[in-house]
Amino acid sequence: MNASNRLNECYQYCIKYHSDDSKALQACYSICDALWRQQPLGVDMRTISECFPHGVFELENFMAKYKRVGRSGFDDWQIASYVSSIINEMLNDSERNKCPNAKNIIIKVIIDVLNSLE
């Protein structure tokens, strides 16, 4: 399923469960947009690698292992643990390197990578 289909599915979920509350509906739409709307990062991969060198290294190691063993080679908690460790390393990198807009970039990079592994 591509990102556009997932975005539509997410919107339908929002309508199904939040149509009676406009604030909750808008919040749900915002979450869908953050997760599934294809938006450019506004920075290139070189900048990301310079800003988050250790985090990118960990992310590339995780991607290589995931591609090697596949989804069935991981329990859900293991994926969550890897991703948490990568995000933590990226946040530490961003503090050391004084990276602007780091949290938004990290979120987008992680979501894009996880979507690409499907």
Phi, psi and omega in degrees: 000129182275173185297324180296316178296320179293323177298313179298318178297320179296316177300318179297320176300315180302314181296317182299317188257347185228014184296338181272357182225104187297324179293316178295323179296314179296320178297318179296316177302319180297319178295317178301315180299317181297323183278321194238344181284128180285111181232138177293148180290330184085001175221154181269169182297328178298316178297318179298316180295323179287325182284322185235058187299315181287321178296318178295320177301312178297320180297316179296322177296317178297315180300317180296316180295318180298317180292329180287314185258343179079173182300323183291347179277001182230140165278158181304319183294330179291319177296314179300320180294314178300311182297318178299317179296319179295314180298317179300316179296320178295320177296318177297316176302316184295325176291316180297321186261003178053053183277129177284147175057031188299315185299317180294321179294316179300313180302311183296316180298313181298314180298315180299317181294313180298320177295326181287342182277351182292000000 
